[in-house]
Amino acid sequence: MRPGLAGPADTRVESPVKLSHRQEDGARLASLLWEFGPGRRAISSAMVGGGIGPAEWVLNAQVAGGYSRMDPVDHLLEMAPPGPGVGMLTAASVDRFTRAADGGVEAVATVGLRVPTWAAAPDGVADPELAPMYLPGTINIVVVVPVAMTDAALVNAVMTVTEAKAQALLEAGFPCTGTASDAVCVAVPDDGPEELFGGPRSVWGARIARAVHAAVRRGARDWGNRDVSTTLSQGIAGSSM
């Protein structure tokens, strides 16, 4: 699938994301990198730069299935630019990323759904393997918003991203709220009038929701329709990240 802007609400806003590739563990692996420079902050659940703090860059790096390095933070920092930023890993096919924009907000998603799961699962009951082991999982979402937000609005925005993701997955035919290893990042300017709300019925929260919904739904449908032989030829085999 060719990455591109999706959905009728697109406004052709594109954040400065760069796609690159590297050879590692016998596989050709892709990465997405946003280099904002000073003047941004982000909220994220990622291993590097998690929480709320300055973000001069955001990195979403693909790793081979069966990833077993015990120093993922160091690994991310080896690939990242200098300065504070946000870094996340996935075994999903990063070069199949999807993006959508709405009213100045842009969402970029990398979607893998080897083991879709419900957020609330019975205690002690493992999720069933709903797909062959050689298909990767994890949904990583990066959202770039052009206005500053309070800390509370950023937390609310993460809730909105998660709700929109779950809605998209259900509409795409996946009975789940996501996977057990999903990550999210919302990046905003660190200066200017701050928006107080990030919920789905607020002005900017609604735009975030529509952009995320469009990007994740397209990614989920692409993942479900792709040919398994393509995945095998990419050398992405093993368990999910």
N, C-alpha and C positions, 0 to 999 in steps of 0.2 A: 504494500500500500504506500502510495506517495504521501509524505507528510504535507499537510496544508491546513488552512483555516476552514472551519466547518460550521454549518448551521446558518439559518436564515438571518440571525441577529448579528452576524459578523460585521465588524467595523474596520477590518483590515489593519488592526493594530498588531504589530509584531515586536516582541521584546528581542534584545540582541543575543539570541541563543545561537550557539555554534555546535554543530555536530562533527565529531572527529572519531577516528578509529585507531586501535592499537592491537598488536598481537600479544596474547598472554595466555598461558596454560593451553597452548595449542589451538586457540580459537581467535577469530577476529571479533573484537569486542568494541562496542560503540559507547560514546559518552556525550552528554549534553552539558554545555557550560554557558552560563550567563555571567558576564563580567560587567557589573554595574559601576564599579569604582565607589568612592566615598559617597555618602548621601542616602544610603538605603539601610533599612533594618528589616528583620524578618522574624516570623514565628515559625518554628519547625519542630517536628518529632524526629529529625534525622540524628544519626550518631555524632556527626560533626556539626557544631553550631546549633544544636537543639535548644529549645526554649525561645526566649525573645532576646534579640541582640543585634549588633551591627552585621550587615551582610554586604560585602563588596563583591561577592560572587556566589553562585549556586552551582553545584556539580551533581549530576545524576549519572553515575558510572555503572556500566554493565560489567558483570563478572561471569565466569563460566559456571554452569551448573555443578553442584557438588562443591562449591567454594568452601575451602577449609582453612584459610589463613586465620590465625588467632590474633592478628593485629589490624583489624579492618580500619580503625581510625588512622593509623600510620599509613596504611595503603591509600586511603582517600587523600591524605595530605600530600603524599608523593605525586598525585595526579593534579592537585589543585594549585591555583595561583597563590601568591603570598597574601597575607592580610586575613582579616576575619571573614568567614563565609559559612555556607551550609553545604554539607556533603552527604550524599546517600548512595547506597548500592542496590543493585537489582540483578537478577538473572534473566529478567524479561528482555526481549529484543528492543534495545533502546533506539536503534535506527528505524524502528517502526512506530516511533512516537506520533501522537496525534495532538493537534492544537485547535483551540477555538477562542474567539474573542467576542466580547459583548460590551459596548459602551465604554471602551478604554481599558477594560480588564482582559488579560489574556491568561488562559490556562493551557498547560502542556502536560500530557499524561503519557506514561509508559505503562502498558497494561499486560499483565500475565495472570492467568487464572487457572493454573494447574490444579490447585486445591481451593476452590471457593468455599468460604465458611461464613457462618452466622456469628455475629458478635457475641450473642448470649447462647453458649452451648452447654449441655449438661456437664457437670463437674466429673472429671475423670474419664470422659468418653472422647476418644480421639476422632477427629474428623475423618470421614471415609475418603479414600483416594478416588476422587471423581474423574481423574484423567490419568493417562500413562505417566510414569515417573519421568520420562525424558522431556516433558513439556514444562517450561518454567512458570513460576508464579511471581506475584507481587505487583501492586499498583502504586506507582509513585506519581504524585501530582505536585506541580509547581505553578503557583498563581502569582502573577505580577499585577499589582494594582497601582494606579497613578496618583492616588491621594494618600495622605498620612492618616493613621488610625491610632486611637488610644489602645492601651494594652487590652482593655476589656473587649474592644471591637475586634482586635486581632484574634482573641480566643473565640469570640462569636463567629468570626470568619472561618476558623478551622472547623467549627461545628457545621457551618453551612457547606463547606467543601465536602465533608464526610456524608452529610445528608444527600447532597446532589449526586455524589458517587454511588451511594446505595440505590438511589432512584434509577440512575442510568443502568446499573447492572441488572436490576430487576426487569427493566423495560427491554434490555437486550437478551433476556431469557436465562439469566444466571440466578438461581435461587440462593442468594447470599447477600451479605452486606459488604463484602470485600475479601481480602485474604488476611492471614495472621501476621503478615510482615509489611503491610502497607505503610507508606510514609508520605508526609505532606509538608509543603513549605508555602507560606504566603509572604511575599516581599512587597514593601511599601516605602515611599519616601520617608526620611526621618525628620523632615522639616515641613512646615506649613500647617494650615488649619487641620485639626484632627477630626476625622469622622468618629462619632460616638457609637455607631451601631454597625454590626456586620451580619445580622440575621437575614434570612432569605426574603423578608418583606421590606427591608431597608433598601435605599437606593443602590448602594454599592454591594450589599450582600446579595441582592437579586441578580446583579450583573455577574458576580462571582458564581452564583449557583448555575446560571444559564451557561456560562462558559465551561465550567467543570462538567456539567451534565453532558454537553455536546461532545467534549473531548473524550470523556470516559466511555460514553455510549458508542462512539465510533471505534475507539480502541478495543472495546469488548467484542463488538461485532466482527472486527478484523481478526482478533485472536480466535474467535470461535470458527471463523470461516477459512482460516489459512490452511495450507497443505502441510501435513506432518513431515513430508519429505524435505520441505524447505527448512524446517527447524533442524532436522537431523543434519542437513548439509552445512548448516552454520556452526555445527559442533557444540551446540548448546544442549548438553545432556546432563541428566542427573536431577537432583532435588532442587526445590525452589529456594530463593533467598528471602 
